[in-house]
Amino acid sequence: MANLGWDKVRLPAPVFEGDTIYSQSQVVAARPSSSRPGVGIVTVETTGYNQQGTPVITFERTVMVYPRDHAPHRPTPALDTGA
């Protein structure tokens, strides 16, 4: 996965030391890449909330991803058993 950009960034409320931030994301668009066969471009809308449920950030991000079952194979490294 590679981030291609952020857009529509908004900071509607402040964040303070000690706040806990939660996020929720939703896919708003997906398409095949026009310049890179075998990958897709996905746009995700994300909202971050503080512990009171107040939105503290909203943004859209665009990412390049491999479609399901199309990621390149990477061998699993051997585990060191200590023997």
C-alpha positions in Angstrom: 0.0 0.0 0.0 1.2 3.5 -0.7 -0.4 6.8 0.3 -0.9 9.0 -2.7 -2.3 12.1 -1.0 -4.5 13.7 1.6 -7.4 16.1 0.8 -10.1 18.0 2.6 -8.3 18.0 5.9 -10.3 19.7 8.7 -9.6 20.1 12.4 -13.0 21.0 13.9 -11.9 20.7 17.6 -8.7 20.8 19.5 -6.8 17.8 20.8 -5.2 17.9 24.2 -2.4 15.9 26.0 -4.0 12.8 27.4 -6.8 12.6 24.9 -7.5 9.2 23.4 -8.3 9.3 19.7 -10.4 6.8 17.8 -11.0 6.7 14.1 -13.6 5.5 11.7 -13.0 5.1 7.9 -15.2 4.5 4.9 -14.3 3.7 1.3 -15.9 6.4 -0.9 -14.3 5.4 -4.2 -12.3 2.6 -5.8 -11.0 2.1 -9.3 -8.2 0.3 -11.2 -5.0 2.4 -11.7 -4.7 3.8 -15.2 -0.9 3.8 -15.1 -0.1 0.7 -13.1 -1.8 -2.5 -14.2 -2.6 -4.9 -11.3 -3.2 -2.2 -8.6 -6.1 -0.1 -7.6 -6.7 3.4 -6.3 -8.9 3.7 -3.3 -10.2 6.9 -1.7 -11.1 6.7 2.0 -12.9 9.2 4.2 -11.7 9.2 7.8 -13.0 10.9 11.0 -11.0 11.0 14.2 -12.9 11.3 17.5 -11.7 12.1 21.1 -12.9 10.1 24.1 -16.1 12.2 24.3 -17.0 11.3 20.7 -16.3 14.8 19.4 -14.8 14.9 15.9 -11.3 16.3 16.0 -10.1 15.6 12.5 -11.7 14.7 9.1 -9.9 14.0 5.9 -9.9 12.0 2.7 -6.8 10.0 1.7 -6.1 8.2 -1.6 -4.0 5.0 -1.5 -2.7 2.6 -4.0 -3.4 -1.0 -3.1 -3.2 -4.5 -4.6 -6.6 -6.0 -5.3 -7.5 -9.1 -3.3 -5.4 -12.1 -4.3 -3.1 -10.0 -6.5 -0.3 -9.0 -4.0 3.2 -10.2 -4.9 4.3 -13.3 -3.2 6.9 -12.8 -0.5 8.5 -15.8 1.1 8.0 -16.2 4.8 11.3 -15.8 6.7 12.5 -18.9 8.6 12.0 -18.7 12.3 15.1 -19.1 14.5 14.3 -22.0 16.8 17.4 -21.4 19.0 18.7 -24.9 18.3 
